[in-house]
Amino acid sequence: NRLTDSLLHLGDNETSSLHYLNVSYNNLTSFPLFGTRLQKLETLDLTSNQINQDVSVGLADLSSIQDLILSNNFFYGSIPNTIRSLVRLERLHLDHNHLIGTIP
């Protein structure tokens, strides 16, 4: 695909029962801020996009996430303590970004 910009235009009907979302290897520039619409999402793969924003944006809304794959982007900042609230998280891929600090 050649998706660009962001996925902010997805509505409640398209995302409320979504369990798996792989939009890797596109040209997305921002993290999809879905709020509570993705309560069932278990896997989010944003590998190799052009996302350039603080890594903490939107993480707390992914309450069911098990696999969070954010590799090869331009995320920056430190990994927030809110990552601890993702109690179902099993795999976290953050390599090849511009992050600082340690994982809480």
Backbone as numpy.savetxt, mean C-alpha at the origin, in Angstrom:
# Nx Ny Nz CAx CAy CAz Cx Cy Cz
0.00 -3.51 -17.90 -0.83 -2.33 -17.90 0.04 -1.08 -17.90
-0.58 0.01 -18.07 0.11 1.30 -18.00 -0.74 2.28 -17.20
-1.17 1.84 -16.03 -1.96 2.71 -15.17 -1.10 3.87 -14.69
-1.68 5.06 -14.66 -0.93 6.23 -14.23 -1.67 6.96 -13.11
-1.01 7.90 -12.51 -1.53 8.75 -11.44 -1.81 7.95 -10.19
-3.09 7.73 -9.86 -3.43 7.02 -8.63 -4.69 6.21 -8.85
-5.11 5.52 -7.81 -6.33 4.72 -7.87 -7.42 5.35 -7.02
-7.32 6.63 -6.78 -8.26 7.31 -5.90 -9.68 7.34 -6.44
-9.84 7.06 -7.71 -11.16 7.12 -8.33 -12.00 5.87 -8.11
-11.40 4.80 -7.57 -12.18 3.59 -7.33 -13.23 3.86 -6.26
-14.45 3.45 -6.52 -15.54 3.69 -5.58 -15.81 2.52 -4.67
-16.76 2.68 -3.76 -17.09 1.65 -2.80 -17.53 0.34 -3.46
-18.30 0.41 -4.52 -18.79 -0.79 -5.17 -17.67 -1.64 -5.74
-16.61 -1.00 -6.23 -15.51 -1.74 -6.82 -14.57 -2.34 -5.79
-14.53 -1.83 -4.59 -13.49 -2.23 -3.64 -13.99 -2.89 -2.36
-15.26 -2.86 -2.07 -15.72 -3.32 -0.76 -15.50 -4.80 -0.50
-15.46 -5.63 -1.52 -15.25 -7.06 -1.29 -13.93 -7.55 -1.88
-13.04 -6.65 -2.20 -11.76 -6.98 -2.80 -10.83 -7.62 -1.78
-10.22 -8.75 -2.15 -9.27 -9.45 -1.27 -7.84 -9.33 -1.77
-7.67 -9.17 -3.07 -6.34 -9.17 -3.68 -6.28 -8.05 -4.71
-5.27 -7.21 -4.61 -5.08 -6.13 -5.58 -3.61 -6.06 -5.97
-3.34 -6.36 -7.23 -1.99 -6.31 -7.75 -1.96 -5.29 -8.89
-1.35 -4.17 -8.63 -1.18 -3.14 -9.66 0.31 -2.83 -9.81
1.12 -3.87 -9.70 2.56 -3.72 -9.83 2.94 -3.41 -11.27
4.12 -2.83 -11.43 4.69 -2.51 -12.73 3.78 -1.62 -13.56
3.36 -0.54 -12.93 2.59 0.50 -13.61 3.28 1.83 -13.36
2.58 2.89 -13.54 3.15 4.23 -13.31 2.32 5.00 -12.30
1.86 4.31 -11.27 1.08 4.98 -10.23 1.99 5.92 -9.45
1.47 7.07 -9.08 2.29 8.07 -8.40 1.89 8.30 -6.95
0.78 7.72 -6.51 0.38 7.86 -5.11 -0.25 6.59 -4.60
-0.15 6.43 -3.30 -0.71 5.26 -2.62 -2.23 5.35 -2.66
-2.91 4.28 -3.00 -4.37 4.32 -3.08 -5.01 4.47 -1.71
-5.54 5.63 -1.44 -6.18 5.91 -0.15 -7.65 5.52 -0.22
-7.95 4.35 0.26 -9.31 3.84 0.15 -10.11 3.99 1.44
-9.47 4.36 2.51 -10.18 4.46 3.79 -10.71 3.10 4.21
-11.92 3.05 4.68 -12.49 1.80 5.18 -13.05 0.92 4.07
-12.95 1.34 2.83 -13.50 0.56 1.73 -12.75 -0.73 1.47
-11.55 -0.89 1.99 -10.76 -2.09 1.74 -10.59 -2.94 2.99
-11.62 -3.05 3.77 -11.54 -3.81 5.01 -11.23 -5.28 4.79
-11.52 -5.83 3.61 -11.29 -7.25 3.34 -10.01 -7.51 2.57
-9.29 -6.46 2.19 -8.09 -6.63 1.38 -7.01 -7.36 2.18
-6.52 -8.46 1.61 -5.48 -9.27 2.26 -4.12 -9.11 1.60
-4.10 -8.82 0.31 -2.84 -8.64 -0.42 -2.90 -7.36 -1.24
-1.89 -6.52 -1.07 -1.74 -5.31 -1.87 -0.33 -5.29 -2.43
-0.22 -5.34 -3.75 1.09 -5.33 -4.41 1.20 -4.07 -5.26
2.08 -3.17 -4.85 2.34 -1.93 -5.56 3.77 -1.88 -6.09
4.39 -3.03 -6.25 5.78 -3.11 -6.68 6.02 -2.35 -7.97
7.14 -1.67 -8.02 7.65 -1.02 -9.23 6.65 -0.07 -9.87
6.27 0.92 -9.09 5.50 2.04 -9.59 6.35 3.29 -9.40
5.75 4.44 -9.38 6.45 5.71 -9.20 5.91 6.45 -7.98
5.53 5.69 -6.95 4.88 6.28 -5.79 5.91 7.06 -4.97
5.65 8.34 -4.80 6.58 9.24 -4.12 5.82 9.97 -3.02
5.75 9.35 -1.85 5.07 9.95 -0.71 5.52 9.25 0.56
5.14 9.83 1.68 5.45 9.25 2.98 4.83 7.87 3.09
5.60 6.91 3.55 5.13 5.52 3.62 3.98 5.34 4.60
3.80 6.23 5.54 2.76 6.07 6.55 1.35 6.36 6.03
1.24 7.03 4.90 -0.08 7.42 4.39 -0.90 6.20 4.00
-2.04 6.03 4.65 -2.97 4.97 4.29 -2.75 3.62 4.92
-1.65 3.41 5.62 -1.37 2.08 6.19 -2.40 1.64 7.23
-2.82 2.53 8.07 -3.72 2.17 9.17 -5.08 1.67 8.66
-5.44 2.01 7.44 -6.74 1.60 6.88 -6.75 0.17 6.37
-5.61 -0.50 6.35 -5.52 -1.85 5.79 -5.61 -2.90 6.89
-6.73 -2.94 7.60 -6.86 -3.76 8.80 -6.77 -5.26 8.57
-7.07 -5.76 7.38 -7.03 -7.19 7.09 -5.81 -7.61 6.29
-4.91 -6.68 6.03 -3.79 -6.96 5.14 -2.87 -8.03 5.71
-2.49 -8.98 4.86 -1.54 -10.02 5.21 -0.23 -9.85 4.45
-0.34 -9.46 3.20 0.83 -9.25 2.34 0.81 -7.81 1.82
1.82 -7.05 2.22 1.93 -5.66 1.79 3.25 -5.50 1.06
3.17 -5.31 -0.24 4.35 -5.32 -1.09 4.49 -3.95 -1.74
5.45 -3.18 -1.24 5.63 -1.79 -1.68 7.00 -1.56 -2.29
7.69 -2.60 -2.68 9.06 -2.53 -3.19 9.18 -1.69 -4.46
10.39 -1.16 -4.65 10.76 -0.45 -5.88 9.85 0.74 -6.19
9.74 1.63 -5.24 9.01 2.87 -5.42 9.87 4.00 -4.88
9.25 5.08 -4.50 9.97 6.22 -3.93 9.37 6.62 -2.59
8.85 5.63 -1.85 8.33 5.92 -0.51 9.47 6.47 0.34
9.15 7.40 1.22 10.17 8.00 2.07 9.64 8.11 3.50
10.53 8.52 4.40 10.17 8.67 5.81 10.50 7.42 6.59
10.00 7.37 7.79 10.22 6.20 8.64 8.94 5.38 8.73
9.10 4.13 9.00 7.94 3.24 9.13 7.23 3.59 10.44
5.96 3.94 10.36 5.25 4.43 11.55 4.88 3.32 12.53
4.67 3.70 13.77 4.24 2.74 14.79 2.88 2.13 14.46
2.09 2.79 13.61 0.78 2.24 13.25 0.89 0.91 12.52
2.09 0.58 12.05 2.28 -0.72 11.40 1.95 -1.85 12.37
2.10 -1.58 13.67 1.79 -2.58 14.70 0.31 -2.91 14.76
-0.53 -2.00 14.29 -1.98 -2.26 14.30 -2.41 -3.22 13.20
-1.51 -3.52 12.28 -1.81 -4.47 11.22 -1.53 -5.88 11.72
-2.40 -6.38 12.57 -2.15 -7.61 13.31 -2.16 -8.86 12.43
-2.72 -8.79 11.24 -2.74 -9.94 10.34 -1.56 -9.94 9.37
-0.74 -8.91 9.41 0.38 -8.77 8.49 1.38 -9.91 8.66
1.66 -10.61 7.56 2.62 -11.71 7.56 3.88 -11.38 6.75
3.70 -10.66 5.65 4.82 -10.32 4.78 4.79 -8.83 4.46
5.93 -8.19 4.65 6.08 -6.77 4.39 7.32 -6.56 3.54
7.16 -6.06 2.33 8.27 -5.82 1.41 8.39 -4.32 1.19
9.49 -3.75 1.64 9.72 -2.32 1.53 11.05 -1.99 0.85
11.69 -2.98 0.29 13.01 -2.78 -0.27 12.99 -1.82 -1.46
14.12 -1.20 -1.69 14.34 -0.26 -2.78 13.37 0.92 -2.74
13.34 1.58 -1.59 12.63 2.83 -1.38 13.59 3.79 -0.70
13.11 4.87 -0.19 13.95 5.87 0.48 13.53 5.99 1.94
13.55 4.87 2.64 13.08 4.83 4.04 14.24 4.98 5.00
13.93 5.47 6.19 14.94 5.61 7.23 14.43 4.94 8.50
15.36 4.60 9.39 14.99 4.04 10.68 14.79 2.54 10.64
14.11 2.04 11.65 13.89 0.61 11.80 12.40 0.30 11.77
12.09 -0.98 11.67 10.69 -1.40 11.72 10.28 -1.48 13.18
9.21 -0.78 13.56 8.78 -0.79 14.98 8.39 -2.17 15.46
